[in-house]
Amino acid sequence: MQIQEIINELEQFAPSALKEDFDNVGLLVGEASTEAKGVLITLDITEEVIDEAIERECNLVVSHHPIMLSGLKKINGHNATERIVIKAIQNNIAIYASHTNADSVINGVSGKMCEKLGLENCKILAPKKESLLKLVTFVPNEHADSVREALFKAGAGQIGNYDACSYNLNGEGTFRAGDNTNPFVGQKGEIHQEAEVRIETVLPSYLKGRVVGALLNAHPYEEVAYDLYPLANEWTTTGIGMVGDLPHELDEATFLNRLKNTFNAGCVRYTSLLNKPVKRIALCGGSGSFLLGKAIASKADVFVTGDFKYHQFADAEDRILIADIGHFESEQYTKEVFFEILTKKFSNFAIHLSNVNTNPVNYL
């Protein structure tokens, strides 16, 4: 099995195209065509993690955080990043990162947090916008089923938890084939009328090339008429953060203690207690302070994340309880997300969770 096959499974779950613009994800070190011998899954990549990969004979490290967000101008071992890259290359170890793209899928980083807290009725807190397209095309009646199937297989037609979604309208198309044509139906130089189905479906914009390619391959016409429209709709299954409900209300102190224990947090920094029951929880793995307004708008009682700055706590203004459990603590279970995906697909392959504690923050 090649490393590329493992990457394909991770990309199917969290496509690199969903990353934020600043991010650097995908295969960062190594060759995808290399035979995979073992996988080590980690939250961060340190020299100790590479040493562990060597010891366990794993030649692919899958990490949440990338080792570099910008390009390296020199690789001479003068800092940790350079030493990691050198050691990985010397030992034929590939490095793959799934960062903000894993944050952006419903069962990703924040989804795992919801699972750990036992939340119900979970949905994306800040869905992506302007990331969908509508495809409209016109197909002869007897070919509509095969064209629709090709579009769905390429990734079109997904709306929430429903797939194979399309709207179809019967009508009549007209055209006249020119001299340099080879028409599927009709005669050159004559206006032809054909019973056709207008097919409408939606797709993520990053799949445009794949879906249009599938349309052109499946459509019987020499020249395929189709339109693509950008949509302002929210993409409800893709975005940052999550919000969900506890099965039962809890008082604030009880919830904060459960939060600390669930995420093994050295401490929980929180705003003033509001002395009201806790039911709806908004959360975001990593640095989520930018979502405070979304959390308040979702009518959440608590917003759980990491990396809140001093003055940002004041922005709660007694409208919500902020609970900062730490960056590492909020994302630590991301390793389980990758592990579950890969072991389900490759049940007889060597896939390991790293034993290295990569948290740079310590508590007294």
N, C-alpha and C positions, 0 to 999 in steps of 0.2 A: 504494500500500500504506500502510495506517495503522500508526502506532506500536504499536497494540494487537495487530496480527498478529505482530510481533516479540516482544512481551511474552508472547503465548500460547505461542510456541515455547519460550521460557525457562522459563515456568511449567510446561509439560509435563515438562521435564527436572527442575526443582527447584521444586516448588510452594511458594508463600509460606507455606502452612499448616505446613510443616515447620520453620519458623524457631523459635529459642528465644524465650522470653517477653520477654527484655530487648531483643530486636533490632527493627530498623526496616527493612523491606525492601519491595520493590515499586516502583511509580512514585512517586518522591518529589517530583519537580518536573515540571510540564508536563501536557499533555492527551493522553490515549491516542488520541483521534480525529484528531489531527494527522497529516498526510501525512508519512511517513518519507522523508528525503532521503539519509541516510547514518548509519552507526553507528560510534562510536568506543568501543573496549573498553579498560578500564583496571582496575588493582587498587585504586587510591585516586583520589579526586577532589580535585584541587588547582586553583588558579586557572590554572596553566600548562596543565592538561588541558583546561579550558574554552577557553582561547585556541587550543589545538591543534584542538579541535572546530570552532571558528569558522573557522580557516584551512582545514581540510579540508572545510568545508561539511557537517558532520555535525550533525543536529539531535536526535540521541539519543546519550547517553553511558551505556554499560552498565558498572557498577562492581561489584566484589566488596564493598568496604567502603562502607557508607552514609555520607553526609556529616553526618548527624545521627541520634543515637540517642534524643534526646528532643525535645520540641517547641521551636520558636523563639518567644519572646515578643515579640521585636523583630527587624526586618530593616532595619537602617540602616547596614550596612557597617562596624561596629565590630570585627568579627573575621573570620577567613578564611571560616568557614562562611557568614556573612551575605553576604560579598562574592561568594562562589561562587553562591549562590542568586540574588542580584541580577543578576549577569552572565549567568547561564543564562536567566533570565526575559527580560532585555532583548534577548537574541539568539535567543529562541524555541528554546532547547535543553532537551529533556526529560532527566531523570536517573532511571535505574532501577538498583536495587541488589539483588543476589542474594548474601546473606551466609551466615548459619548454615543457611539452607535448602540452599545449594550445598555446605555442609560435610556435610549429612545424607544425601546420596544416594551410592550405591555408586561411581558413576563421576564424582564431584565432585572437590572440592579434594584430599582425601587419596588418592582413586583415581588422580588424575593424578600424584601423588608416587610411587605404586606403579609406574605405567607408566614414569616416568623412571628408576627404579632397576631395572627389569626384573623385578619380583617376580611370583611365580606363586602360584596357589591363594589368591587374595586374598579376604578377607571383612571385614565390618564389625567393628571392635574393640568398640564399645559400642552394640549395637543398641537402638533405641527400645523401650520397654515400655509396656504399657497404651495402645496407640495403634491397636488393631485391634478390629473388631466382627465378630460372626457374625450373619448374616441368615438367618432361617428363614421360609419362606413355603409356601403350599399352592396348587397350580395344577391346573386340570383337565388331564387327560392330553394332550389334543390341543393345548393351548396351552403346554406346558412348554418346548418348544424356543424359542419366540419370547420367552418371559419370561426364560429363561436368557440368551439372546443380548442382550437389553436390559440385563440386570444386568451382564454382562461388558463391554459397550460403555461403560457408565457408570463402570467402574473396579473392579468387584467381581471376585473369583475369581483374584487374583494371589497365588501362593505361591512365593517365591523367584524362580527363572527360569522358572516354569511359569505359564501363564495359563489362563483358561476352566476353573478348578477349581471343582467343586461335588460335593456328595453328594446322591443322589436315592433316594427310597424311595417305593414305591407303597403307597397306602392308600385309605381311604374317609373322606370328610368328610360331616358332616351339618349342616343348618341349616334354619331355618324363616323365610321371608320375612314381614315385617310388612305392615300395610296401606299404609304410605307408602313402598313400595319398588317397584323395577322389576327383578326378579331376572333374571340372565342365564340361569339354568336353574331349574327347579322352579316351583311355583305358590304364590301368596300363601296364607298360613295353613296350609300343609301341610309336614310334615317331609320334607326331601329328602335323599337319599343320592347322593353324587357320587364317582366314581373320580378321585382326585387324586394328584399327585406332591408329596411333601415335598421342597423344594429347600433345601439348606444351602450357603452360600458365605461367604467372608470379604471384608472391605473395610477400608480405612483409615478411621478415625473421621471425618477431615475431609471425606470424600466421602459422609457419611451422607445429606445432603440430596439430592445428585445421584442416588445409587443408589435411595433410597426413591422419589424422583420418577419415575425410570425404571420402577420396579416398578409404581407406581400407574397410569402411562400404558399399560404393556404388558399388565397383568392384565385379564382380561375381566370379573371380578366387580365389582359395584357397590360392595361393601364388601370390602376386601382384608384378609385375616388375615395378619399377619406379626409376627415377634418379632426384637428386636435384643439381643444379649448382649455385654457387654464381655468382652474376652479378656485374660488375663494373659500370653499368649505374647509372646516377643520378635519384633520385626519385623526379620527377619534381613537385609533389603536396605536398611534405613534406619537411620541412626544416625551417631555421631561416631567418627572415626578408622578406620584400616584395619590389617590385619595380613596378611602374606604371606611367602613364602619366596624367598630367592635361588636361582637355578638351581644354584649350586655354593657350597660353604662358602668363606668367606674368613677370613683372620686379621683381627683387630680394626683394626690400623693400616691395612691395605689398604682395608678398608671405609670407615673414616673419611676417608681421602684421596679415595676415589671419591665419597663423600657431598659433600665440600667442592667437588669439581670439578663434579659434576652440578648442584648448586644454586648455583654461583658464590658460595659463602659467603666473606665476609671473614675469618671464623674459625669454628671449631666448638668450642664449649665441651662438655666431656665429663667423665664420672666416671672413676674409676680403671679401667684395663684389667683384665679378668678372666682374661686369658691362656687363652682358649678360642675355638674356631672360631665364626664368626658365620654363621647360616643364616636364622633366623626374625626378621623385622623388623616391629615395630609402629611406626606413625607417625600423626601428626595435624598438619594444616596449622594455622598460627597458634599460639595459646596452648593447649597441650595438657597442661600439667603435671597437671591434675585426672584424667587418664587413666593415670597411672603405675601404679596398682593393677591396672587392666585389662590393661595391657601386661605386667606381671609374671604375672598369672593366665593370659595367653595363651601363656606359656612362650616369649616372644620373647627373643632374645639382646640386641637393641638397641631402644631407644625413641627415635625421631627426631621432634622437634617444635621449638617456639620458646618463648621467654619464661620459661624456668625461673628461679626466684629462687634466691639463694645457699643458703638452708637446705633448699630442696627437693631439691637434688642429693644431700644426705645420706640422703634417704628411699630411695634405691636400695639401700642396705645390701648392696652386692655381689651383689644378685640379678639385676641387669640393667645394661647399659651405657646411660647416658643420653647422647644426642648432641643438643645444642641448636644448630641451624643459623641461628636468627634467624626472626622473625615474617615479614618480607617475603620472605626467601629461601624459606621453606617454602611460601608461597602464590603465588609469582610466576607459576607456570605455570597458575594459574586462568584467566588471560586466554585461554590456548589452549583451555580447556574451552568457554568461551562462543563463541570464534571458530569452533571446529569445529562446534558445534551450529548456529550461524546460517548459516555458509557452505554447510553441507550442505543446509539447507532453502532458502536464498535465494542460489543460486549466482551470479546475475547482478546482485546488489545491492552497493552500496558499503559494505563492512564492513572496518574498519581496527583494527589493534592500536596502541595509543598508544605513542609513542616517548619519552614523558616518564618519567624515573626518579623514582618517587614515594617511594622508600625514605628515611625521615627519619634513618636510622642510617648513620653512616660509620665506616670503619675505617682505622687507620694500618697 
